[in-house]
């Protein structure tokens, strides 16, 4: 048995079809089918149930998948350890970040990382959780930071930390919710929110429904800087994570108040491919992001 057999089997399981699995690993559909059939014939066990709709693992296939994923991660880890021991930290890392992170923690993280690892090329993709999770699952990103992750067997999820949501409004507005915002006691005639394709919107809508919060008008805007500019220059208000609001203490364009009774939390998660560990270079970037996130969350907690 070779690692290639394991890699191809895992790709088919996670994608749900031979054609999608072949596209993911850059192989032919017939090649993947041959490798999976070889495993089944060689060891006398049926691993996949095949149908016109695709494939699903049998009970034996599910158990073998778990072992195969661990084996692939171990092999990749061994290779990365050798690179680290050689002192040659190079390569190209591709990171996906939600807009909250690109404003709040990316700049200091990039400065620190570029000084420590000058020979690593870094590419950053900014998007919302759904797109980033898909890109990680499809192998386009080494990892991504998202506020929420739907169950996906192709992804490994690690909690990075928990923040809280703030109510944000213009510094020129007559709106006065107080130093802490209890939304059920406030009139919210005009609120800017992300669209329902955004994971944070799911949590906000659930919070509104659970606590009987009524909103007059909702403007859906999946543009973080557009939202910040609109709120700073109009009577629209919005809800944003605490780490994103830290700069407003200095800029003075917007006022902020933490949402309370109860708080509205937002959890930051790192998603990465299930079947392969991150490279040393990618893990180092994640570690620096973690340091900056912890600092920003602590700063936001002072409000």
GIVENTA-V986840 format. One record per backbone hydrogen bond with DSSP energy under -0.5 kcal/mol. NH is the residue of the N-H (numbers start at 0). CO is the residue of the C=O. Records with the same first field share a line. If there is no record, write none. Layout:
NH = CO + CO
This chain:
4 = 1
5 = 1
6 = 2
7 = 3
8 = 4
9 = 5
10 = 6
11 = 7
12 = 8
13 = 9
14 = 10
15 = 11
20 = 16
21 = 17
22 = 18
23 = 19
24 = 20
25 = 21
26 = 21
31 = 27
32 = 28
33 = 29
34 = 30
35 = 31
36 = 32
37 = 33
38 = 34
39 = 35
40 = 36
41 = 37
42 = 38
43 = 39
44 = 39
46 = 44
48 = 55
49 = 47
50 = 53
53 = 50
54 = 15
55 = 48
57 = 46
61 = 57
62 = 58
63 = 59
64 = 60
65 = 61
66 = 62
67 = 63
68 = 64
69 = 65
70 = 66
71 = 67
72 = 68
73 = 69
74 = 70
75 = 71
76 = 72
77 = 73
78 = 74
79 = 75
80 = 76
81 = 77
82 = 78
83 = 79
84 = 80
85 = 81
86 = 83
87 = 82
88 = 86
89 = 87
90 = 118
92 = 120
94 = 92 + 122
95 = 142
96 = 124
97 = 144
100 = 97
101 = 97
102 = 98
103 = 99
104 = 100
105 = 100
108 = 104
109 = 105
110 = 106
111 = 107
112 = 108
113 = 109
114 = 110
115 = 111
116 = 112
119 = 116
120 = 90 + 118
122 = 92
124 = 94
126 = 96 + 124
131 = 127
132 = 128
133 = 129
134 = 130
135 = 131
136 = 132
137 = 133
138 = 135
139 = 134
140 = 134
141 = 93
142 = 93
143 = 270
144 = 95
145 = 143 + 268
154 = 151
155 = 271
157 = 269
159 = 267
160 = 267
162 = 265
164 = 263
165 = 239
166 = 256
167 = 237
168 = 254
170 = 252
172 = 169
180 = 257
181 = 179
182 = 180
184 = 181
185 = 182
187 = 185 + 213
188 = 186
190 = 216
191 = 236
192 = 190 + 218
197 = 194
200 = 197
201 = 197
202 = 198
203 = 199
204 = 200
205 = 201
206 = 202
207 = 203
208 = 204
209 = 205
210 = 206
211 = 208
212 = 207
213 = 211
215 = 187
216 = 188
218 = 190
219 = 217
220 = 192 + 218
222 = 220
226 = 222
227 = 223
228 = 224
229 = 225
230 = 226
231 = 227
232 = 228 + 229
233 = 230
236 = 189
237 = 167
238 = 191
239 = 165
241 = 163
243 = 240
244 = 240 + 241
245 = 241
247 = 244
248 = 245
249 = 246
250 = 246
251 = 247
254 = 168
256 = 166
257 = 178
258 = 164
259 = 180
263 = 258
264 = 262
265 = 162
266 = 146
267 = 160
268 = 145
269 = 157
270 = 143 + 268
271 = 155
272 = 141
273 = 153
275 = 272
282 = 278
283 = 279
284 = 280
285 = 281
286 = 282
287 = 283
288 = 284
289 = 285
290 = 286
291 = 287
292 = 288
293 = 289
294 = 290
295 = 291
296 = 292
297 = 293
298 = 294
299 = 295
300 = 296
301 = 298
302 = 299
